[in-house]
Amino acid sequence: MPVKTRREGTTAHVTLDVPPVNAIGRETRQGLIDALDWVEAEPGLERVILAGAGRAFAAGADAREFDGPALAPHLPEVVARIEACHVPWIAAVHGAALGGGCELALACRYRIATPDASIGLPEVTLGVVPGAGGTQRLPRLVGLKPALEMIATGKPVSGETALALRLVDELAEEPVFAAEEVNHELLSTMVAVGDLPGPAGDDEALAAAREAARRRMRGQIAPLRAIDLIEMSITEPLAEAQAVEREIFLKLRTGAQAKALRHIFFAERAARAPDWLRDTVPAEISRAVVVGGGTMGAGIAYAFLNAGIFVDLIETDAEGVARAQGNVDKIIAASLKRGLIDEAAAAKRRAALSVTQDYAIAREADMAIEAAFESMAVKQEVFGRLEAEMRPDTLLATNTSYLDVNEIAAVLGDPSRLVGLHFFAPAHIMKLLEIVRGDATSDAALATGFALARRLRKLPVLAGVCDGFIGNRILARYREAADTVMLEGSTPWEIDAAMVAFGYAMGPYEAQDLSGLDIAFANRRRQDATRDPNRRYIPIADRMVNEGRLGKKVGVGWYRYPGGGGKVMDPLIEDLVREEARFAKVDRRAFEPGEIQERLVLAMINEATRILEEGIAQTAADIDVVTVAGYGFPRWRGGLMHYADTLGPKAVLKRVEAFAQEDPVAWKPSGLLRRLVDAGKTFADP
């Protein structure tokens, strides 16, 4: 049964029991209605304690229902009946009380939570607004500003913060026991949240919230609609405002943004080890070696430290050791400043780190990952030295972004122990982890990689071996398409503006300036020997590097970065582009923003279907996770392949074939794309 009831004296216990997180689906809602009928028929009750079984109070609605019609009984009905019940209800919250779970708690007369509970209304992150009174009850209880922060961003608060906001009435490690001890006279005087007056108005807070939503959640509908609803709580009666809230919720949940956000939500939840690894036991990792203490290596080391793994960081010389130690110290200091850790946690991380140039320390480790310079010779040398020192059963991993994992593994006596673990910068923050399977990579090495990803709280995606794997291969095509548009008539800032309007946080050229143009330059030089001579090559970025325009770190790249901060357009770039166009005998023309978006996105889609066709990625959903979590594709579009399905394979093929008339090499339609059209299938079907 999804809802269990029992009576102990004058106390009724109502427990949500829908593993693993007590999602509130139709059966649970009906169970709560049945529980209310039972409570109202029981004589002599003084309180009802609402709790969740297992690890959560209730983690929100069952989002799988959102693709169909709203099914009775509806949550607003449940919430209203709890709030109006003649027997006062107490919410005993542990774990997550999110979305509908939070709204159930708001309906109760009294709320008790564990200090580490997570309470909030994250509906905007799924493209909807709270649908059972959350936008009206929360501001009445905690005030306008806190409600705006919680609802418009979707960020939950801890039990401790909830107490400070007066969202809960007390904290307890055992909230059910504490609920049994609440004084009956006190409980009987508690006013229902829905009967409280609306919050005080604050035009400045509302304006700031709207500006923040437009900036941080660009292009998304739900946050701004949620703010409108919160504003209604200031003056409108609960019943009228809640009716508007429900109407907006039902409309948004069937919209394209909500469908896309639900898709990526479930795709990320499904990012785990494949079923065929289920019976493979991963190795236990308590001590790890990281080779290379630059930005990436330091970030990887800190990610391991956060997971409670002792780290030996190896560098080449004393100067490198000092630099690596400083890089990790900077991350620890930044985490302290942001309040992510306290001094005790910082001290624990420092104590768990050693930095050395002696490879002999690797003898004690359970795994090693190299984050050295992106050179095959360098990486092969690193693994030769590691293999000479480490136990034969230890995992070896490479963080290479592009290089052939099979060629790296070839220097090992046992290549089956090597797996690619491609982190994304900054490695201690970015969620994506591409797990690259070489030809010889063992199931044990893969299983350990996936187990490590889970421990590091990463989103793991299995990738095959090719230049750039999944994400960087798509990125390379994206940049190539952008360079073509630039050469043929646009500017870097026009292209950037178009892609920001599409939903990216920044366009391809600003992103290059941020990472450094020399990185991509070195990769292009590596590809020179194998580049298809029939494929058009645009050397504009090469000239940039040769002229010392390496990006933001030197103050000039595609943009100029004056000392006061910010970026400014540089007319010298326009001159350079026009000159290259003359060399290439290109008649330049203007591109509309929509044209730019179409060309760049379709280039990525066509490349992604090749990646699927070759088995480099296992599913379209994996590509969605990679593009959203690692490369800034707008989350509210659901990922690259979900967006492709909103266009449809037939429409994609038609436009790709049209562009192939201009450039039959770069725009050659993938075989999979043609087969999907012929079979009437979607990108999600293969």
N, C-alpha and C positions, 0 to 999 in steps of 0.2 A: 504494500500500500504506500502511495507517495506521501500521505499525511497520516500520522499515528496519533491517537488520543488516549489519554488515561487520566484518572482522577486520584488525587491523594488528599483526603480531607476536604478542605475548602479550596484547594488549588487544582486547576485543570492544566494539564500539559498537552500542548499541541506541537508536534515535532515534524518538520519537513524531512523526508527520507527518500531522496532521489539522487543516488550516487552518480558522479563523484562530487558535484557542487550544488546540488539541490536547485537546478534550473526550474523555473516556474512555467511549466507547460500547462495544457488544458487539464490534464488529470490532476495536477497539483492544485490548480485553482478550484476544481470541483471538490477536491478533498478538503480544502479550506472552507468552502461553503458548507459542506457536510459537517465539518468541525464546529462551525458557527451555529448551525442548527442544533447540534448536540449541546453546546455550551448554553444556549438560550433556553434549552429544555431542562437543564440540570438545576435543581434547587440548591440554594445555600452556598454557591460559589463566591469567593472573594476576589479571585484573580485567575487570569489565564496566562501561562508562560509560553511564549512562542519561541522555539529554538530550532536549530538545524542539526541533523545527525551528521557524523563524519567531520570533514575538515572545513565546512563552511556553514554560514547561516543560510544564505541564498544568493547565488552569484548572478541573479538577474533572470530575465525571461529566456525561454527556449527560442533562440533566434531562428532555428530551423522552421518554426511555424510562420515566420514573417513572409514567406513566399506564397502562402495561401491566404484564404479569407480569415478574418478575425473570428475565433471560435469562442462561444459562450461556455462557461461564465467568464466574463471579462475581469481583468485585474482591478479596474476602478470600482466595480461592484464589491469585490472582496475587501478592498481597502476601506470603502465607505462603511461597510457593515462592521468591520473590526473597530473603526473609530466610534461608531454609534452604539456599540454593544453595551448593555447595561452592566456587564461584568468587565472591569478594566483589564486590558491586555498589557503584558510586559514583554518587550523584545529582549531576549538574551542572546547577544550577538558575539560570535567568534568567527574568525576567518573572514570571508568576504560577505558583505551585505551590499550588493551592488544593484543598480537599476531597480527592478521590481522588488528585490530584497530590501533595498533601502526604503522604498515606498511602503512596504509592509511595516518596517520598523517605525516610520513616521506616523503610521496609523495607530500605533500603540500609545497608551497614556504615559508609559515610562520605558526608558531604554538603558540597558546595561551592556557594556562591551568590554572585551579584553583589551589591554593596552595596544596589542599589535593587530587588532581587527582592521579591516579595510572597508571603509564605508563611503559610498558615493553614488553618483548618477552619471555613468559614462556613456549614456545613450548617443551623444553627438559623435562619438568615435565610431559608431555604427550607422551614422547618417540619419538618425531620428532624434526626437526629443523625448523626455520622460512622458509616459502615457497614462500614468495613474496618479496624477496630482503632485508629482515631484517638483514641478516648477512653481507650484503654489504653496505647498506646505513647507518646503525647505526655507524659503526666504522669510516666512512667518516665524520660523523657529530660530534661525541663526542670524537673520538680518540680510540686507541686500547685497553688500559687498562679498561676504563669504559665499552666498548662494551663486552669485555671478561667477566667482572663481571656480567653484566646484562644477556647476552645470555647464557653463559655456566652454570649459576646457575638457570636461570629462574626467578630471583628475580626482581620485578618491583621497580621503584623509585617514590617518590612523586613529585608533581608539583614543589615544592621548590627545590628539588634535581635536577630535570630535568632542571630547569633554571640555576643552578650552572654548570651543565654539558654542557649547551648550546644546550640541546635537544629541549627545547622550547625557544621562543624568548621573551616572557613576561608572567607575571602572572596577572590574573584578577579574581575577584569573579564572574563576568558576562562575560565570554569569548566571547559570541556571540556579545554583545554590544561592547566590546573592539575590536573585529575583524572589526566591522563596522567603527571604528575610526582610523584604521591603515592608515597612510599616503600613498596615492596612488603612489607617486614618490618612496618612500622607498620600497614599495611592488614590484614595477616594476623592481627594481635593485637586488632583492633577487635571488641568484643562486640556481637552483634545487640541491637537495642533491645528486642525482645520477651523477651530473656533477662535484662534488667536487673531489679533488685528494684523493687517498687512504691514510690511516693513516701511520704514521712513523712506521717502523718495530721495534720490541722489542723482541728478542729471549728469554730474561729472563722472560718477562711477559707471553709469550706463554708457556714456560716450566712450570712456576708456575701454570698457569691455568690448564694445563693438569694433573699435580700432584694433584691439589686440586680436580679435577673432578674424578680422579681414587680413591681418598681417601673418598670424601664425597658422591659420587654417584657410589659406587662400583658396577661393573658388568653392568652398563648402557652404551648403545652404543651412544645415541644421543648427550650427552655433548661433547664427543671427536670429533664427526663428526662436530658439530657446531664450535668447535675451529679450526678445519681444514679449514672450510669455511671462518671464520673470518680472518685467516692467508692469504687466497687468496685475500682478499680486499686490502692488502698492495701493491700487484704488478699487479693483473689481472684486465682487463677492466670489467666494470660493467656487460655488456651483457653476456660475457663468464662465469664469476663467478656465475651470477644469474642462468644461465642454469644448471650449476653443482648443485647449491643449490636446484633447483626445482627437479632435478633427485633424489637427496638424500632424499628430503622430501617425494616424492611419494613412494620411496622404503621403507622408515622407517615406514610410516603410515600404511602399511599392515603387518608389522612385529609383532612378538609375544609380544615384549616389549610394543609397542605402544598400542596394543589391551588390554594388561593387565592394563596399566596405565589409559587408557580410562575407563575400567571397574571399577577400584577402584575410579576414579574421579566421575563417575555417582553414584556408590554405596554410597559414602560419601554425595553427594548432596541429595540422597534419605533418608538419616538418619534423620528421623523426626518422630513426633507422628503418629501412625497408623490412618488410615482413620476412624476407628470406634470411635476415640476420637474427631473427628472434631467438633462436636456440644457441647462438654464438655468445660465449661469455667474454665480456671485455676485460682487459687487464685493469688492475687497481693502480691508480696514479696518486702517489703521495709526494713524490719529488720529481721535478722536471728541470731539464736543461733548456735554456734558450740561448742560441748562438746569434749574436748581433744585438747591440744595445742602442741602436738608433731609435727613431720615432716609433717604427713598427715593433721592433723587438722589445722596447721598454713597455709599450702598450700591451703586448702579449704577456710579458712577465707580470704586469700588474693585474691583468685579468686572471692569471693563475693564482696570484696572491689573494685576490678577492675570493677565490673559490677554496681557500685553505690549503693550497698546494705550495710546498717549499720550492723555491726557485734558485737555481744556479745560473747566473747570467755570464756568458763567456764572451770576451772581446779579444782583439788581436794583440794589444799592447797596453802599457800603463796609461797612456793618454786616452785610449778607448775605454778602459775600465773606469776612469774618472768621469768621462763623458756619459757613459751608460748609467753610472750611479746617479749622476745629476739628473738624467732624463727621468728615471723612476722617482727620484725625490720630488721633481716638479709635479708629477702626476699625483703623488701622495699629498703634496701641499695644496694642489687644486681641489682635490676631493675633500680635504679638511675645510677649505674656504667655502665650498658649496654646501657644507653640512652633510655630505654623503657618508662620512665616517667621523668618529671622534678621536681624541688623542690616543686612547687605549688601542683602538683599531689601527691607527697609523703606526704605533709602536710595534704592534703584532706583525704588521706587514714588513716593517723594516727588519725585524728580527728573523723573518722567514726568507730573507733575500741575501744571497752572497754574490759578489761580482768578482770575477777573476779572469785571468788569461790562461789558466792551466786546464787543459782538456781532461786531465786525470780525474777531476772532480766528477766527471760524468759517470764514473764507475758506480756511484751510489744511486743514480737516477733510474726512474721507471720509464721515462721517455725523454726524447729530445726533439726540439723543433728549431730549424734554422730560419733566421730572418736576416740573412746576410745580403750583400749586394747582389742585384739581379744579373748574375753572370753564371753561365753553366760551369765554367772552370772553377770559380769560387765555391759554388755550391757542392760540386763533386769533391773538392778538397776537404770541405767541412765534413761531409759525410764519411769520407775515408778516415779522418781523424776520430770522428765519433765512434765508428764501428770498431776501431782498434781499441777503444777504451771501454765500451759499454757491454753489459751482459747481452748474450745472444737473443734473449727473449724480450728485450725492450723495444718499444715502438719508436720509430724514427719518422719524423714529419718534416715536410718542406712547406714554407709559406710563399713559395713562388707565385707570382701573379700571372705569368705567361709561359714560363719555360716548360719543356717536355718532362713530365714526371718520370716517364719510362727511361729517358736518357740519364736523368739524375740517379735513378735506381740501379742503372747498369754498373756503377762502380762498386756496388755492395756485393758481398759474398752471398747474402740472402736478401734479394730485392723484395721479397714478400712482406718484409717488415716496414716498408716505406709507404706512407700515405701522404697525399697533399692535404694540408689544412690551410686554406687561403683565408686569412683574416682581412678585415677591412679597417682602414684608418679612420679615427683612432680605435685601436683594437680592443681597448677596455670599454668602449662605449658602443660601437657599431654591433648590431645584433646578428648580422649575416655571417655564416661560416660555410664556404664551399668546401666540401669533403671530396677530394679528387682521387678516383680509383684508377691506379695504374694497371697495366696488363698483369703484373705479378702480385699486386697488393692482395694480401690474405684477408679472409673474412674476419679474422681476429683483429687485424689492424684497423679495418673499417669499423667493426663494432666498438673498438676502443675509441676511435675518433668520434663516433656518434655519442658515446657515453660521456666523453669529455665535453662535447658541445653542450649537452644537457647540464652538466655540472657548471659550465661557464655561463649558462643562461643564454646560449646562442641559438639562432635558427639554422639548423644544419640542412644543406641541400647537396645531394649526391651529384657529382659531375664526372664526366669522362675526360680523357686527355685530348686536348687540342690547344692551339695557340689562344690563350686568354680564357679557356674553360667556358663557362656560360656568360658571366657578367661582363668581363673585359672584352670578350669577342663581340658582344652586342654593342658595347660602348665604342669599340673601334669603328664599327659600321655607322653608328650615330655620328661620330666625329667626322668620318669621311663624307657623309651626306651633308653635314653642316659646312664643311670646307668647300664642297661643290657649289652649294647655294651661295656661299660668300664669293667665290670666284666669279660666278655667273651673274652677280648683280646686287648682293646684299652686303651688310657690314656685320661685324661681330656683335655689336650692340643691338642691331635689329633682330638678329637671330636669337640672341639671349632674351630679348624682350618677348619675342613670340613664344619661346618655350616656358618662360615664367608665366605668361598668360595661359598656357596650356595646363600649368599646375606644378612645374618644377620649382624648387626653391631658388635655383639659379640656372642660367643657361650654360651651354657647353664651353664657352670661352671664359667666362668668369670662373667656372669650375677648374679649367686648365690653369688659369692664373693662380688659383688657390693651391693646387697640388704641385705646380712647377712644370714649366714647359720642357725642361731638360729630361724629365722622366720619360715622357712619351717620345721625345727625340731619340733617346738611347734605345727604346724599343723598336723604333722604325729602322735604326741602323742595324739592329739584330736581324730584322726581316729583309734587309736589302737583297741578300743572296737568294732568297726563295720567293721574292715578290713576283707575281704574274706580270710579265712584261706587257701584256695586253690591257692591264688594268690602269686606268688613269691615275696618275700620281700628282698631287698638288703640293708644291714645296714651300708654300707660304710660311707654315710653322717652322720649317727648317731655317728659313731666313731669319725669323724672329730669334731663334736660339743663337744663330751665328752672330747676330748683332747684340747679343747679351740681354735680350728681353726675355727673361726667364720667369716672369710672373711677379706676384705680390711680394715675394721674399726679397726681390731686388728693387722694388718700387715701380717696375714697368714690365708689362707683358702685352696682352691684347688691350689692356687699359693702362692708364697711368694712375699711380697711387701716391698722391702728394702727402707730405708729412703730417698734415692735419687729419688724415684718415679719409675713408671713402674712396671711390674710384671715379675717374673722369675719362671720357672718350678721347681718343688720340687721333687727330687727323692724319698723322703720318701713316697709320695703318691703312687708311683709305687709299693713300698714294701707293703704298706697297701692293695692295690688292689690285688696283687698276693696272699697275705695271706688270704684274704676273698675268693678268687677263690679256694684256696686249701680247706678251710672249706666247701665250697659249692660243692666240687668235680667237678669243671669245668675245662675242658681242653681248655685253652685259645688259640686263634689264631689271626692272624693279620686281620684288617679290612681296606679295601681301602676307601678313602674319599667318593667315590660314594655310597658304601654300607652303610656307616654311614648316609649319607644324606637320602638315600632311607628309611632306617628303621625309622629314627626319623620323617620324614615327613609323611610317610604312617601311622605311629602310631597316629599322630595328625589327619589325614584325617579320619581314621576309628572312632576315638573318636568323631570327629565333626559330622559324619553322625548319630551317636547315639544321639547327642544333638539335631539334627534336628528331628530325629525320635520321641524323647520324647517331642518335642514341647518347649524345653528350649530356642532354637533360632527359630525365625520365618522364616528366609530365609537363603540360602547359602550366599547371599550378606551381610547379617548382620554379619555372621562369618568372612567374608573377612574384613569388617571394623574393627571388634574387633582385629583380628590377626595382621593387618597392623598398626592400630592407637595405639594399646595398648601393643603389644608383639613383635614388631620388625620384623615381617615377611616381606621379601623384597617387597617393594611397586611395583617394576617393574615386579614382578610375579603375581600381581593382587589380592593377598590374598590367603589364604589356599585353599578355595573351587574353586576359579577360576583356581588355579594351578592344583587342582585335575581334573578339566575338561580338562586341556591340556593333562593329562595322560589318562583320560577316565575311567569310572567306571569299565569296564571289566578288564583293565590292573591292576587297583588298587585291585580289588577282587582277581585276580590271585596271586598277590604277597602277599596279606594279608593271603590268604589260605596257601601259602607256609610257611610263618612265623608261622602260627598256628600249623604246624607240630612240631615246636620246643616248642611252648608254647601255648596250646589251650585255656588258660584262658585269658591272656593278649591280644592275637591276635585273639580272636573270631570275625569273620566278623559281622558287624552290619546287622540287618534285612533289613534296608533301602538300604544298599549297594547291597544286593542280589536282592532286588526288582527293583532297578534301572537297574541292568544288565539284568534281565529278561524282563523288559519293554522296553529296548533300550533307556532309558532316560539319561539325564545328571544330575550332581549334582545341577545345577541351576534350574531344572524343578520342583521339588516337591512344 
